[in-house]
Amino acid sequence: MRRVPKDSRPAGGHRDPSSTHERIFAVVRRIPRGRVATYGQVALLAGLPRQARLVGYALHALPAGTPVPWHRVINAAGRVSPRTGDPAGGTLQRIRLEVEGVRFDARGRVDLERHGWTPRAAAGRSRPSKSKRSSHER
């Protein structure tokens, strides 16, 4: 019997949801305490550019009590996105973030400059230090 790679696409062009979700969860697990990432950022880091909504679907599918820190993912405006069927309207997510030291302003937004997560791999892609640049780049 021929084995099909986990991330191969069937004829319809759709990804295997379980492997796609696992890629998303792997990125979310990397977000440290006290930091947040946006849905779009998680999608990009999971190799799924422009698939922020898919990140939301994957996080919504997590079971209660999961060790995946889903609460560290917020929208691009720095707000907690309301959860379907959540009568508290994201209160649990906000409480979890506040316990980790993430602060919200009066409008319910997180300062992404202060609390946003920058993965080490992405930080390494910035401009080289002066010592590593050639003289014509200085």
N, C-alpha and C positions, 0 to 999 in steps of 0.2 A: 504494500500500500504506500502511495506517495505522500510524503509529509508536506503540508503547505506552511510556509513561514507565517509566524504569528501576525505580522503586520501587513500581510498581502491583502490586496483589495479584490473582492469578488467582482463579477462582471458588471454589477451596478455601480461600481466605483466607490462604495462605502467601505470605510475602515472597520476592522474587527473592533467592536466597542470595548471588549474587555482589555485588549492590549493598549488601545488608545487611552482608556481610563487609567490604566496602570502607569502610563507615561505621565499623565497629568498628576496622579497621586505621588509619583516619585519626585516631581518638582515641588509640589506642595510640602512634602516631608522635609525638604531642604530649607524652607523658610524658618529662620530662627525666631525664638521667643522675642517679643517686643518689636517685631518687624512685620510689615505687611507687603503683599504683592497684589497687583491688579489681575483681573481675569485675563486680560490681553497679554500681560507679561508672562503669566503662567503658560498660556497657549503657545506663545513664541518660544519659550524655553523648552517646551515639550515637543517642539518641532511641528507645531500646528498653527502657523501664523494666521491671523484673522479669524480665529476660531474661539473667541472669548466665550461665546454662548455655550459652546461645547464643554468648556471648563465648568460653567455653572451647572450644566446637566450632570456632569460626572460627580461634582461635589454633592449635588442634591441626592444622588443615588447611594451615597455612603450610608451605612447602617448607623443607628444610634450607638454611641459609645466607641466609635472608631478612634484609633490612635492617630489618624491623619488629621493634622491641624487645619481643618477646613476654614476655621474662623479667621485665619490670617489672610484670606483672599477677599478683597473688596473691589468696588468698581472704580473706574478711572477718575471719577470725581472725588474719590477719597471717602465715599460713603459705604455703609453697610447696605447691601441690596436686600430688599424684603424677600423672605422665603415663602413660596407657595404653601399654603396650609399652616403657616406659622402665625398663630394669633398674637404672639408677642412682637411680631414685626422686626425681628433681628435683635431683640434685646439680649438674648443669650450670647450672640456673637459679640456685641458691644461689651458686655460684661467680661467675657473671656479676654478680649483685647485689653481692656482697662486693667485687669488683674496682671497682665504681662507688661504693663507700663505704657501702653499706647494711649495717647491723649486725643480727645475729640474737642473741636472748637464748639462755639455756641450754636453753630448751624449743623452740628452732627458730622463734621468732616474730620478726617485724619490728614495731618500735614505729611504728604508723601515725601517731601524733601527731608523731613526729620525722621519719619518712621518707615519709609520705603526701603525694601530689601534690594540690595545690589549684589547679585551672585559674584563670587570670586572670579569665575571664568570670564564674566562680562567685564569686571573691573580690570582684568589683565589685558583686555583689548584696547584700552585707552592709549593715548599717545605715549611713546616710549619716553623714559626719563632723559634728561639732557646728556647724561653720561653715555647713553646707548645710541643717541642720535648722531648722525654724522655732522661735520662742521657746516655743511651747506644747508642743513635743516634748522640751524640755530638762529 
